[in-house]
Amino acid sequence: MKELYSFPIKRKVKQKISVQKENAKGDIVESFKTKTKTVSNRVIFAKPSYAEIENAEFFYGQQYNDFINAGYLTKFLLNNKINNSESSSSLTSDMINKAFVENMEAAKIIEFYEGQKDLDEEQEKKLEEAKEKFTETQKTVADFEQFYRIQYNQTAEAKAEQKLIEWFIFNFSYYEDKVNDSVEIFPLFLGDDFDEKRQHYLQLCEDEEDIEDISLLDNKSIFDLSFETLARVANLWYNKMGANQKEIEQKMKEVFGDE
């Protein structure tokens, strides 16, 4: 197994410790007490092989077809629908384009005048008007971007890609743990196929007090501390923003502000 990225986690583990005590009769009896200790684990995102990437592409195609059959639009059809709708008339498009231009112009004025001393009355007025225009157009631009983000997140391509990212996370997430005196590597998600591994993932998402299978609790503590990072790694790698430990660490800092 080749590693693409790894990171350490520290978790609290409760252990039962046997204690021998002398009772009132002078007999030695065994009792137990619970002790909490900190355990370190290394979590690994493995590097998919070329053959595994081909399997992933086949999985994506299946998911894409399933979403098409379920009634989801493709990006191409969604574009046509939006462009032909009344809400996306030429007037609306002109308004959005105008907002983009005015937003950039206002930003330039603010950048030029902000922080300068001894502005005259006309310059002060121009700066205030630019700030008002920037705030006004920023909302228009943000609403526009949010509208399209929501629309495209509901396309067959976007839905299939979400499933594909899950497929990578479920199949390539591992952790190291000590067994007796040796360190061994275990899959974070258990199951023979995507559906079984996703079912295991859903179980790990439950609150600890709602988990009936106590054998899941160790996995859950590792899952809780690592899943967000694993999802970020999978997304950065899939979008070709990092191909090794160093590149992904750098992108983590740039995109997510991770230290």
C-alpha positions in Angstrom: 0.0 0.0 0.0 1.4 3.4 -1.0 0.6 6.3 1.1 -0.7 9.6 -0.3 -1.1 11.5 3.0 -0.9 10.7 6.7 -1.5 12.6 9.9 -1.5 11.8 13.7 -4.4 11.9 16.0 -4.7 11.7 19.8 -7.7 10.1 21.5 -8.8 9.3 25.0 -9.3 5.6 25.7 -10.9 4.1 28.8 -9.4 0.9 30.1 -10.4 -1.5 32.8 -7.6 -2.3 35.1 -7.5 -5.3 37.5 -6.8 -4.4 41.1 -6.3 -6.9 43.9 -7.4 -5.9 47.3 -7.7 -7.5 50.7 -11.2 -7.6 52.1 -12.4 -7.4 55.7 -11.9 -11.2 56.1 -8.3 -11.0 54.9 -9.0 -12.6 51.5 -7.5 -11.2 48.4 -10.2 -10.3 45.9 -10.0 -8.8 42.4 -11.8 -5.6 41.5 -11.7 -3.3 38.5 -11.2 0.4 38.1 -11.5 2.5 34.9 -8.5 4.5 33.8 -8.4 6.9 30.9 -5.2 7.3 28.9 -4.2 9.1 25.7 -3.5 7.0 22.7 -1.8 8.2 19.5 -2.8 6.8 16.1 -1.6 7.6 12.6 -4.3 8.0 10.0 -3.5 7.2 6.4 -5.1 8.0 3.1 -3.6 5.5 0.6 -2.7 6.4 -2.9 -5.0 4.7 -5.5 -3.3 2.7 -8.2 -4.1 3.2 -11.9 -6.3 0.1 -11.8 -8.2 1.4 -8.8 -8.7 4.8 -10.5 -10.2 2.9 -13.5 -12.6 1.1 -11.0 -13.5 4.6 -9.6 -14.3 5.9 -13.1 -16.6 2.9 -13.7 -18.3 3.6 -10.3 -18.7 7.2 -11.3 -20.4 6.2 -14.6 -22.8 3.9 -12.7 -23.7 6.7 -10.3 -24.1 9.2 -13.1 -26.5 6.9 -14.9 -28.4 6.2 -11.7 -28.9 10.0 -11.1 -29.9 10.6 -14.7 -32.5 7.8 -14.4 -33.7 9.3 -11.1 -34.5 12.6 -13.0 -31.5 14.8 -12.2 -30.5 17.1 -15.0 -27.0 17.2 -16.6 -25.0 20.5 -16.4 -25.7 20.9 -20.2 -29.5 20.6 -19.8 -29.5 22.8 -16.7 -27.6 25.5 -18.6 -30.2 25.4 -21.3 -33.0 25.5 -18.8 -31.5 28.5 -17.0 -30.7 30.4 -20.2 -34.3 29.8 -21.5 -36.1 30.7 -18.3 -37.6 34.1 -17.6 -35.4 34.4 -14.4 -32.3 34.3 -16.7 -33.5 36.8 -19.3 -31.0 39.1 -21.0 -32.1 41.9 -18.6 -31.2 39.8 -15.6 -27.9 38.8 -17.2 -27.1 42.4 -18.0 -27.9 43.3 -14.3 -25.5 40.6 -13.1 -22.7 41.7 -15.5 -23.2 45.3 -14.4 -23.0 44.3 -10.7 -19.7 42.4 -11.4 -18.2 45.5 -13.1 -19.4 48.0 -10.5 -18.1 45.7 -7.7 -14.6 45.6 -9.2 -14.6 49.3 -9.9 -15.7 50.1 -6.3 -13.0 47.7 -4.9 -10.3 49.6 -6.9 -11.5 53.0 -5.6 -11.5 51.7 -2.0 -8.0 50.2 -2.4 -6.7 53.5 -3.8 -8.2 55.9 -1.2 -8.4 53.7 1.9 -5.8 54.6 4.4 -4.7 57.8 2.7 -4.5 60.9 4.9 -5.7 64.4 4.1 -8.4 63.4 1.6 -10.4 66.4 0.5 -14.2 66.5 0.7 -14.8 65.2 -2.8 -12.4 62.3 -2.3 -14.1 61.4 1.0 -17.5 61.4 -0.7 -16.1 59.2 -3.5 -14.7 56.7 -1.0 -18.0 56.5 0.9 -20.0 56.0 -2.3 -17.6 53.3 -3.4 -18.0 51.5 0.0 -21.8 51.7 -0.3 -21.7 50.4 -4.0 -19.2 47.6 -3.0 -21.5 46.4 -0.3 -24.6 46.6 -2.5 -23.0 44.8 -5.5 -21.3 42.3 -3.3 -24.6 41.0 -2.1 -25.9 40.8 -5.7 -22.8 38.9 -6.8 -23.0 36.6 -3.7 -26.6 35.8 -4.3 -25.9 35.0 -8.0 -23.0 32.7 -7.1 -25.1 31.0 -4.4 -27.9 30.5 -6.8 -25.7 28.8 -9.4 -23.8 26.8 -6.7 -27.1 25.4 -5.5 -28.3 24.6 -9.0 -25.2 22.9 -10.1 -24.9 20.9 -6.9 -28.1 19.2 -7.9 -26.9 18.0 -11.3 -26.2 14.4 -12.1 -22.5 15.2 -12.5 -22.2 16.9 -9.1 -24.2 14.1 -7.3 -22.1 11.4 -9.0 -18.9 13.2 -8.0 -20.0 13.4 -4.3 -20.5 9.7 -4.4 -17.1 9.2 -6.0 -15.4 11.2 -3.3 -17.2 9.0 -0.7 -15.9 5.9 -2.7 -12.3 7.1 -2.4 -12.7 7.9 1.3 -14.3 4.6 2.2 -11.8 2.5 0.2 -8.5 4.3 1.0 -8.8 5.4 4.6 -6.7 3.5 7.2 -5.3 3.8 10.6 -2.4 2.3 12.6 -2.9 0.7 16.0 -0.9 -1.4 18.3 -1.7 -5.1 18.6 0.4 -6.6 21.4 3.8 -5.2 20.7 3.5 -4.6 16.9 1.9 -1.8 14.9 -0.7 -2.9 12.3 -2.8 -1.1 9.7 -6.6 -1.4 9.7 -9.3 0.0 7.3 -11.3 2.7 8.9 -14.5 1.7 7.1 -15.5 -2.0 7.1 -17.4 -3.8 4.4 -17.0 -5.8 1.2 -18.4 -3.1 -1.1 -19.5 0.5 -1.3 -22.9 0.0 0.2 -21.6 -1.9 3.2 -18.9 0.6 3.9 -21.3 3.4 3.6 -23.6 1.7 6.1 -20.6 1.4 8.5 -19.9 5.1 7.9 -23.5 6.0 8.8 -23.2 4.0 12.0 -20.0 5.9 12.9 -21.9 9.2 12.4 -24.3 8.4 15.2 -23.8 9.9 18.6 -21.8 7.7 20.9 -24.7 7.1 23.3 -26.9 5.9 20.4 -24.4 3.3 19.3 -25.5 -0.2 20.5 -22.6 -2.1 19.0 -19.7 -1.3 21.5 -17.2 -2.8 19.0 -17.8 0.4 16.9 -16.7 2.8 19.7 -12.9 2.5 19.0 -13.5 3.1 15.3 -15.8 6.0 16.1 -13.2 7.9 18.1 -10.8 7.6 15.3 -13.5 8.5 12.7 -14.5 11.6 14.7 -11.0 12.9 14.8 -10.0 12.2 11.2 -13.0 12.2 8.8 -12.9 16.0 8.1 -9.2 15.8 7.2 -9.7 12.7 5.1 -12.5 14.4 3.1 -10.3 17.4 2.5 -7.4 15.2 1.3 -9.7 13.2 -1.0 -11.1 16.4 -2.5 -7.7 18.1 -3.0 -6.2 15.0 -4.6 -9.2 14.4 -6.8 -9.2 18.0 -8.0 -5.4 17.7 -8.8 -4.5 20.2 -6.1 -1.9 17.9 -4.5 -0.2 14.6 -5.4 1.9 13.9 -2.3 2.2 14.7 1.4 4.1 18.0 0.9 1.8 19.4 -1.8 -1.4 18.5 0.1 -0.1 20.0 3.3 0.6 23.2 1.4 -2.9 23.3 -0.1 -4.4 22.6 3.3 -2.8 25.8 4.5 -3.9 27.8 1.5 -7.5 26.5 1.2 -8.5 25.7 4.7 -6.0 27.7 6.8 -4.7 24.6 8.5 -1.4 24.8 10.4 
